[in-house]
């Protein structure tokens, strides 16, 4: 018999007679599909009545999980003079609670109701009664806490199967505007919500995202720190103070020193404290990706942040700085600036004195033409060379902080080198020549000997300010001077020879004096008497102490001797020959002393025709691939890192941010300098360790998410790009992309809709994230650029896609936006309330992995089986596939054959068939390419089962 609130029970006459004959008898009653069972009624002159409150099982989807905690949801029923009355209640230990008692039990088991994370939940009942055929339970002005720092209020209502939930949670975090998170209940029963919150810290701009899901509140985002000298991104997170201190410690740069006392049993803090064992950061700027969750304990929140900013004090004075905002709100900045000097302090200065020269010549006259002659000469010269003077490896470093325990410092260092040479050169030449109108053209061979002393001064001074921890006075500052000095010299003898062609012109001739040489070889012999001395000094200004100097022995290092012994930089012999000023290019790659210039007299420096890429004809890339032999193991290791990074940069063009990260890796590997400049569409990378390595690699476009040249001037116009074109992107995913399609679509943006152009790209890079629109307006009718998250695969399913149920599929995994079920799997229609509370339409291949929501890829499974598939392999497979990994997927489904309660279930639902429900699901995942670095390999066999058949009470049509 149907129950209707406020109306008497309408019973057939035979049922009334049956009750009268027994002075009370049990009868079956039901409220739609919500409740059904048996109550005892008595017959009176005014109809059927109950003598006490009775109950029948309540089959509400939201309340059903309470049974796992021993709490039985029921519909409490009274039948009196006013007809049927009822309310939602529970039985605990067999005891039926009164209408108001349900609040306490629901609050106690909030997590089972999908209200996890709502602490101190208060549920004041506004309504709990049966009105007609509608069973209503309403809670208004409910209150709760989330995460220990958000306070929430709202309403919850149950009207038959329909559940409504509407609430907001509000709280404050120092440094952020007030956080107000709207919380809604999804179709699957889960609570979630998110909101963007503006940052209110001076110097920072941007928003962080506050989100609530699965009972946890996360507040994290990437904001910009910018002024006229600084510009960069900083990750900001709000978490509990203990976790914030751990994050601050993990991201503290190694250069930071503090006066903080050491914990008992540990050493004092010198530099960055070690990161927690679970996650040691790779670098000061490392950390969770933007939007990634930061685990936090319940309680008040504080802000913590870390990142890297670019420093630009002048065109030639740039660098980087690490920024840390700690749990106490203090800011620490650690930076290094590397001035770029491209010229020496002064050029090389040469002095040459002809001591003696004798030449013998036999001349044979030729009428009209001139004279032909043979000659031999010998000459002795005194040489003195000074310079060049270079200043290299300049660095300005510093640590600044508002934190009282951080020791602040500032320092400036650089390497000054001055080289010099003095010696005698003996040259003998012989050959033949032609004299025409006072012009001599000689062709011959030269032999020479050079003896002398070469030396250099190489100094690396340091000057700066630093704070130190004084045991009595506390933190105090001091200025200091220090550095290292090398002075070395070496006597040597050098023998060499070569062929030459020499043109000697008179002063009135427009023809230049010029000499072409082809060295045949040379030998060099260091002579006894080499000496060298090194000195180290460190002195604190105002200390009153005498500077202490530590001396050491130094061996002569040819790499530090910079004077050119090949060319003689002498003045021209006549005023009309203007000498061009040379340039000096800084390099730490030095060569041994070159063969001496064998020309006596006042010949100009020899000119050598340059080949592309240098005298050898090799390009800088060739030199990078074949560096000079170097015995230093650290240098070899650094060069290996260099070659690997250049290979990666050529495969995936990098933008400014990515190239900055590459340069940081090179410096971390041991390179003393590492810089990159734009040359047209390329990066010109130059790194110095010993030798200097140079490479040119393609650069990613940096003018927006896509180069502006690919689009028309107005957003509403068709983009100037066609299907099949290759275009370049500077945003993630950066690199070259092939246009898969160009089309117009109707799109919804911020509640309004419009027609937009969509350019779909086939991503060729490691990333598969979605790009923003090219105009960044966030409005309809603009050009939208979307890299194809749908990686098209050649599917070859072994089962026909038109088959009635998913049995066996086999094809390569793709990547897609979530493809929700569009059809119902076999057995789904026969399920009742359990479709929302207990059973799922589960994908065999996940909808995030290009698994269609069609019947042949779906099965009806209990919720816990679907959750197990997600946690055991789908999440790892999704992460690996979205990072470029390729995998083959195979799934086998074994269905039930019989059911020992099949006859009874057929009575509940005649369409019930056990062969529509899986008994076992077997999955196989195999990698087709290396798993992306840093991700878990999802490969392997996975088995799920045995899987139970649905219970009779879970079928549509069930009557208790």
Secondary structure, DSSP 4 states (H G I P E B T S, - for coil): -B--BTS-----HHHHHHHHHHTSEEEEEEETTTEEEEEEEEEETTEEE-SS-EEEEB--TTTGGGGGGTEEEEEEEEEETTEEEEEEEEEETTEEPPGGGHHHHHHHTGGGGT-TT-EEEE--EEEEEEEBTEEEEEEEEEEEEETTTEEEEEEEEEETTEEEEEEEEEE--TTBPPEEEEEEE-TTS-EEEEEEEEB-STTEE-EEEEEEETTEEEEEEEEEEE-SSEEEEEEEEEE-HHHHHHHHHHTS-TT-BB-PPPPTTS---BSSPPPPTT---SSTT--SPTT------SS--EEEEEEEEEEEEETTEEEEEEEEE-TTS-EEEEEEEEE---S-SB--EEEEEEEEEEEEEEEEEETTTEEEEEEEEEEEEEEEEEEEEEEEEEEEEEEEES-TTBPPEEEEEEEEEEEEEEEEEEEEEEEEEEEETTEEEEEEEEEEEEEEEEEEEEEEEEEEEEEEEETTTEEEEEEEEEEEEEEEEEEEEEEEEEEEEEEE--TT-SSPPEEEEEEEEEEEEEPS--EEEEEEEEEETTS-PPPEEEEEE----GGG----SSS-----SSTTSPPPPP-----S---PPPPPP---TTPPPP--PPPTTSTTS--HHHHHHSPPP---HHHHHHHHHHHHHHHHHHHS-B-HHHHHHHHHHHHHHT-SEEEEEEETTEEEEEEESSSEEEEEEEB---SSSS-GGGS-SSTTSPPS--TT-EEEESSSSPEEEEEEEEEEEEEEETTEEEEEEEEEEE--SS--PPPPPTT---SSSS-EEEE-SS-------SS-TTSSS--EEEEE----S-----SPPTTSTTB-THHHHTEEEEESS-GGGT---SGGGEEEEEHHHHHHHIIIIIHHHHHHHHTT--EEEEEEEEE----TTHHHHHHH-TT--GGGSEEEEEEEEEESSPPPTTS----EEEEEE--PPPPGGGBTT---
